[in-house]
Amino acid sequence: MEDKVFLEYVVKSLVDNPNDVKIDRTVDEMGVLITLTVSPADMGKIIGRQGNTAKAIRTLLRVIGMKNNARVNLKINEPEGSMKAANPTSSVEEAMEDLKNL
């Protein structure tokens, strides 16, 4: 549970709309999955330039997980109305095209 408390503290410190932060934590045979939802206006602050903020948060969550002998993964929900959420297959198709061009 330390992971959820930590994530909530960090995310609410970064965003402009802390009341819109929602964190769900589930545990299964794969480990701990924490799902984060923030205001669409705050997505950029959570992702960061080139995804660096999100990577840093994920790294810190993994460290907390290792301390507690748990595998912790973070999923950041796409806000409604975003381009990826509107057309999820395009990212798969783009990835396949990228692989073909290698």
Backbone as a chain_set.jsonl record, in Angstrom:
{"seq": "MEDKVFLEYVVKSLVDNPNDVKIDRTVDEMGVLITLTVSPADMGKIIGRQGNTAKAIRTLLRVIGMKNNARVNLKINEPEGSMKAANPTSSVEEAMEDLKNL", "coords": {"N": [[0.818, -1.207, 0.0], [2.138, 1.12, 0.405], [3.074, 1.955, -2.043], [0.843, 3.051, -3.398], [0.183, 5.242, -1.771], [2.54, 6.724, -1.994], [2.54, 7.264, -4.797], [0.198, 8.786, -5.014], [0.896, 11.048, -3.498], [3.087, 12.101, -4.995], [1.953, 12.528, -7.579], [-0.212, 14.277, -7.041], [1.234, 16.438, -6.204], [2.376, 17.304, -8.55], [0.371, 18.022, -10.396], [-2.155, 20.38, -11.615], [-4.765, 20.023, -10.978], [-5.487, 18.492, -8.42], [-7.705, 17.264, -7.25], [-8.842, 15.766, -9.217], [-7.389, 13.493, -9.498], [-7.212, 10.035, -9.696], [-6.627, 6.89, -8.329], [-6.255, 3.51, -8.764], [-5.676, 0.354, -7.351], [-4.669, -2.89, -7.959], [-4.116, -6.337, -7.243], [-2.642, -9.247, -8.509], [-1.657, -12.487, -9.823], [0.434, -11.629, -11.375], [1.505, -9.487, -10.103], [1.467, -6.183, -8.725], [-0.795, -3.845, -9.981], [-1.105, -0.559, -10.707], [-3.381, 1.85, -11.515], [-3.597, 4.937, -12.993], [-5.435, 7.902, -13.19], [-5.795, 11.097, -14.451], [-6.694, 14.584, -14.768], [-7.393, 15.627, -18.119], [-6.031, 17.988, -18.774], [-3.784, 17.844, -17.224], [-2.216, 15.791, -18.154], [0.163, 16.154, -19.635], [1.937, 17.055, -17.691], [2.261, 14.791, -16.121], [3.227, 12.866, -17.899], [5.494, 14.136, -19.04], [8.414, 15.535, -20.743], [9.22, 13.712, -23.561], [8.325, 11.497, -22.207], [9.709, 11.311, -19.83], [9.053, 12.008, -17.131], [7.01, 10.186, -16.482], [8.48, 7.804, -16.792], [10.338, 8.103, -14.706], [8.649, 8.077, -12.455], [7.619, 5.477, -12.681], [9.988, 4.011, -12.315], [10.647, 4.654, -9.653], [8.402, 3.559, -8.385], [8.865, 0.85, -8.918], [11.155, 0.444, -7.372], [10.127, 0.8, -4.795], [8.41, -1.371, -4.86], [10.269, -3.513, -5.048], [11.438, -3.331, -2.559], [9.387, -4.268, -1.028], [9.106, -6.825, -1.95], [7.494, -7.122, -4.269], [6.142, -6.939, -7.547], [5.646, -4.041, -9.246], [3.574, -2.273, -11.41], [2.732, 0.52, -13.464], [-0.06, 1.943, -14.928], [-1.1, 4.454, -17.032], [-4.005, 6.053, -17.592], [-5.455, 6.97, -20.691], [-6.832, 10.128, -21.375], [-10.324, 10.853, -21.942], [-11.313, 11.574, -25.246], [-8.813, 11.991, -26.246], [-6.372, 11.584, -28.871], [-5.248, 8.99, -29.072], [-6.999, 7.478, -27.479], [-9.304, 7.753, -28.938], [-8.779, 6.389, -31.279], [-7.577, 3.574, -30.98], [-6.445, 1.534, -32.546], [-4.807, 2.734, -34.38], [-2.303, 3.223, -33.245], [-1.262, 0.659, -33.018], [-1.194, -0.113, -35.684], [0.607, 1.836, -36.607], [2.873, 1.066, -35.202], [3.36, -1.441, -36.346], [3.97, -0.655, -38.942], [6.304, 0.789, -38.432], [7.952, -1.315, -37.642], [8.144, -2.732, -40.032], [9.643, -0.982, -41.511], [12.195, -1.189, -40.546]], "CA": [[0.0, 0.0, 0.0], [3.042, 2.272, 0.366], [3.189, 2.405, -3.426], [-0.301, 3.897, -3.736], [0.327, 6.483, -1.012], [3.642, 7.438, -2.636], [2.099, 7.762, -6.098], [-0.779, 9.849, -4.799], [1.629, 12.23, -3.051], [3.879, 12.639, -6.107], [1.09, 13.009, -8.662], [-0.962, 15.458, -6.596], [2.197, 17.541, -6.125], [2.74, 17.724, -9.909], [-0.75, 18.457, -11.232], [-2.908, 21.581, -11.255], [-6.107, 19.599, -10.532], [-5.284, 17.308, -7.579], [-8.974, 16.607, -6.919], [-9.206, 14.89, -10.34], [-6.495, 12.337, -9.499], [-7.825, 8.772, -9.238], [-5.648, 5.816, -8.342], [-6.795, 2.186, -8.447], [-4.595, -0.606, -7.126], [-5.116, -4.278, -7.972], [-3.044, -7.32, -7.077], [-2.933, -10.571, -9.045], [-0.463, -13.338, -9.881], [1.499, -10.901, -12.072], [2.025, -8.456, -9.21], [0.604, -5.046, -8.41], [-1.068, -2.931, -11.084], [-1.674, 0.705, -10.255], [-3.946, 2.576, -12.645], [-3.661, 6.361, -12.671], [-6.258, 8.751, -14.04], [-5.693, 12.51, -14.095], [-7.397, 15.498, -15.661], [-6.718, 15.735, -19.416], [-5.152, 19.151, -18.778], [-2.578, 17.517, -16.46], [-1.507, 14.65, -18.736], [1.511, 16.553, -20.016], [2.765, 17.145, -16.49], [2.526, 13.435, -15.641], [4.044, 12.176, -18.897], [6.77, 14.839, -19.132], [9.05, 15.574, -22.063], [9.648, 12.392, -24.043], [7.92, 10.474, -21.242], [10.685, 11.185, -18.751], [8.432, 12.044, -15.803], [6.341, 8.896, -16.295], [9.53, 6.796, -16.589], [10.89, 8.285, -13.367], [7.645, 7.607, -11.496], [7.597, 4.01, -12.783], [11.218, 3.506, -11.705], [10.516, 4.774, -8.195], [7.416, 2.565, -7.938], [9.523, -0.467, -8.944], [12.049, 0.391, -6.218], [9.258, 0.555, -3.642], [7.946, -2.751, -4.992], [11.362, -4.431, -4.708], [11.588, -3.27, -1.102], [8.288, -5.052, -0.455], [9.047, -8.09, -2.684], [6.338, -7.115, -5.17], [6.354, -6.336, -8.869], [4.675, -2.95, -9.358], [3.461, -1.663, -12.736], [1.866, 1.688, -13.514], [-0.778, 2.216, -16.179], [-1.669, 5.8, -17.039], [-5.168, 6.049, -18.478], [-5.601, 8.037, -21.671], [-8.063, 10.881, -21.111], [-11.353, 10.759, -22.98], [-11.176, 12.588, -26.272], [-7.456, 12.081, -26.775], [-6.251, 10.932, -30.177], [-5.02, 7.558, -28.905], [-8.213, 6.848, -26.966], [-10.318, 7.768, -29.993], [-8.44, 5.441, -32.323], [-6.509, 2.758, -30.431], [-5.793, 0.67, -33.529], [-3.808, 3.456, -35.165], [-0.983, 3.06, -32.649], [-0.814, -0.684, -33.372], [-0.858, -0.059, -37.111], [1.828, 2.628, -36.738], [3.971, 0.246, -34.689], [3.642, -2.452, -37.356], [4.642, 0.041, -40.052], [7.668, 1.076, -37.973], [8.711, -2.568, -37.676], [8.404, -3.07, -41.433], [10.647, -0.071, -42.051], [13.519, -1.395, -39.926]], "C": [[0.856, 1.263, 0.0], [3.124, 2.841, -1.038], [2.063, 3.354, -3.812], [-0.199, 5.253, -3.038], [1.418, 7.357, -1.632], [3.19, 8.072, -3.947], [1.123, 8.923, -5.941], [-0.082, 11.148, -4.39], [2.365, 12.896, -4.216], [2.975, 13.264, -7.159], [0.344, 14.27, -8.247], [-0.049, 16.668, -6.447], [2.52, 18.119, -7.503], [1.607, 18.404, -10.669], [-1.398, 19.749, -10.73], [-4.292, 21.238, -10.691], [-6.006, 18.357, -9.649], [-6.581, 16.574, -7.219], [-9.425, 15.641, -8.016], [-8.345, 13.633, -10.407], [-7.233, 11.127, -8.933], [-6.783, 7.673, -9.381], [-6.338, 4.526, -7.911], [-5.626, 1.221, -8.342], [-5.181, -2.009, -7.095], [-3.902, -5.184, -7.861], [-3.513, -8.638, -7.677], [-1.634, -11.366, -9.108], [0.71, -12.665, -10.581], [2.147, -9.84, -11.188], [0.981, -7.382, -8.961], [0.442, -4.191, -9.668], [-1.743, -1.698, -10.503], [-2.11, 1.463, -11.497], [-4.173, 4.016, -12.224], [-4.522, 7.085, -13.684], [-6.116, 10.18, -13.536], [-6.518, 13.325, -15.081], [-6.659, 15.563, -17.003], [-5.73, 16.901, -19.479], [-3.823, 18.857, -18.085], [-1.761, 16.377, -17.061], [-0.059, 14.987, -19.08], [2.452, 16.617, -18.826], [3.148, 15.759, -15.976], [3.427, 12.68, -16.612], [5.429, 12.807, -18.979], [7.331, 14.817, -20.541], [9.605, 14.204, -22.402], [9.339, 11.281, -23.038], [8.821, 10.344, -20.03], [10.078, 11.193, -17.358], [7.752, 10.715, -15.51], [7.36, 7.785, -16.051], [10.099, 6.877, -15.183], [9.924, 7.782, -12.296], [7.599, 6.083, -11.499], [8.826, 3.394, -12.114], [11.116, 3.548, -10.183], [9.501, 3.78, -7.64], [8.026, 1.162, -7.93], [10.45, -0.638, -7.745], [11.246, 0.122, -4.945], [8.763, -0.885, -3.671], [9.023, -3.743, -4.61], [11.572, -4.478, -3.195], [10.547, -4.158, -0.414], [8.098, -6.392, -1.172], [7.815, -8.2, -3.572], [6.738, -6.47, -6.485], [5.258, -5.297, -9.073], [4.729, -2.364, -10.768], [2.468, -0.515, -12.668], [1.257, 1.816, -14.899], [-1.378, 3.607, -16.047], [-2.79, 5.816, -18.057], [-5.133, 7.234, -19.424], [-6.881, 8.802, -21.354], [-9.045, 10.727, -22.256], [-11.157, 11.893, -23.966], [-9.764, 12.729, -26.81], [-7.385, 11.305, -28.083], [-6.055, 9.425, -30.029], [-6.284, 6.855, -28.426], [-9.283, 6.77, -28.055], [-10.048, 6.709, -31.048], [-7.296, 4.533, -31.854], [-5.789, 1.89, -31.456], [-4.718, 1.402, -34.307], [-2.422, 3.275, -34.57], [-0.417, 1.675, -32.959], [-0.382, -0.71, -34.833], [0.432, 0.722, -37.335], [3.033, 1.813, -36.275], [4.357, -0.822, -35.704], [4.379, -1.832, -38.548], [6.099, 0.345, -39.681], [8.537, -0.181, -38.031], [9.065, -2.965, -39.105], [9.521, -2.235, -42.008], [12.034, -0.256, -41.46], [14.486, -2.042, -40.849]], "O": [[0.381, 2.343, -0.354], [3.231, 4.054, -1.218], [2.304, 4.357, -4.483], [-0.465, 6.289, -3.647], [1.25, 8.567, -1.78], [3.421, 9.257, -4.187], [1.216, 9.923, -6.653], [-0.43, 12.222, -4.88], [2.275, 14.11, -4.4], [3.2, 14.397, -7.584], [0.273, 15.229, -9.015], [-0.509, 17.805, -6.553], [2.894, 19.286, -7.615], [1.859, 19.275, -11.501], [-1.213, 20.152, -9.582], [-4.913, 22.057, -10.013], [-6.398, 17.271, -10.077], [-6.548, 15.382, -6.915], [-10.287, 14.795, -7.781], [-8.549, 12.793, -11.284], [-7.801, 11.181, -7.842], [-6.14, 7.541, -10.422], [-6.93, 4.455, -6.834], [-4.697, 1.267, -9.148], [-6.081, -2.294, -6.305], [-2.809, -4.85, -8.321], [-4.622, -9.098, -7.404], [-0.629, -10.969, -8.519], [1.856, -13.078, -10.405], [3.232, -9.351, -11.504], [-0.222, -7.639, -8.985], [1.422, -3.857, -10.333], [-2.807, -1.781, -9.89], [-1.32, 1.691, -12.412], [-4.85, 4.289, -11.232], [-4.361, 6.906, -14.892], [-6.291, 10.449, -12.347], [-6.979, 12.811, -16.1], [-5.428, 15.555, -17.026], [-4.709, 16.813, -20.16], [-2.835, 19.549, -18.332], [-0.709, 16.032, -16.523], [0.841, 14.183, -18.839], [3.629, 16.273, -18.939], [4.246, 15.576, -15.45], [4.303, 11.93, -16.182], [6.433, 12.095, -18.986], [6.786, 14.158, -21.427], [10.362, 13.614, -21.631], [10.01, 10.249, -23.02], [8.714, 9.375, -19.279], [10.54, 10.46, -16.485], [7.896, 10.172, -14.415], [7.14, 6.918, -15.205], [10.319, 5.853, -14.536], [10.343, 7.132, -11.338], [7.545, 5.462, -10.437], [8.719, 2.378, -11.428], [11.464, 2.58, -9.507], [9.699, 3.222, -6.561], [7.738, 0.369, -7.033], [10.529, -1.721, -7.165], [11.648, -0.695, -4.116], [8.702, -1.545, -2.634], [8.739, -4.72, -3.918], [11.849, -5.535, -2.627], [10.804, -4.725, 0.648], [7.054, -7.029, -1.026], [7.169, -9.247, -3.622], [7.572, -5.565, -6.521], [4.074, -5.634, -9.075], [5.799, -2.004, -11.258], [1.492, -0.562, -11.919], [1.96, 1.799, -15.91], [-2.075, 3.906, -15.078], [-2.557, 5.616, -19.249], [-4.824, 8.356, -19.024], [-7.914, 8.187, -21.09], [-8.652, 10.498, -23.4], [-10.873, 13.028, -23.582], [-9.534, 13.506, -27.737], [-8.243, 10.468, -28.364], [-6.643, 8.656, -30.789], [-6.611, 5.768, -28.902], [-10.075, 5.828, -28.086], [-10.984, 6.184, -31.651], [-6.159, 4.71, -32.29], [-4.626, 1.543, -31.25], [-3.806, 0.771, -34.843], [-1.447, 3.182, -35.316], [0.792, 1.535, -33.146], [0.665, -1.26, -35.173], [1.261, 0.327, -38.154], [4.096, 1.868, -36.894], [5.542, -1.087, -35.905], [5.306, -2.432, -39.09], [7.006, 0.184, -40.497], [9.704, -0.123, -38.417], [10.156, -3.475, -39.36], [10.264, -2.689, -42.878], [12.962, 0.458, -41.84], [15.634, -2.279, -40.473]]}, "num_chains": 1, "name": "protein.A"}
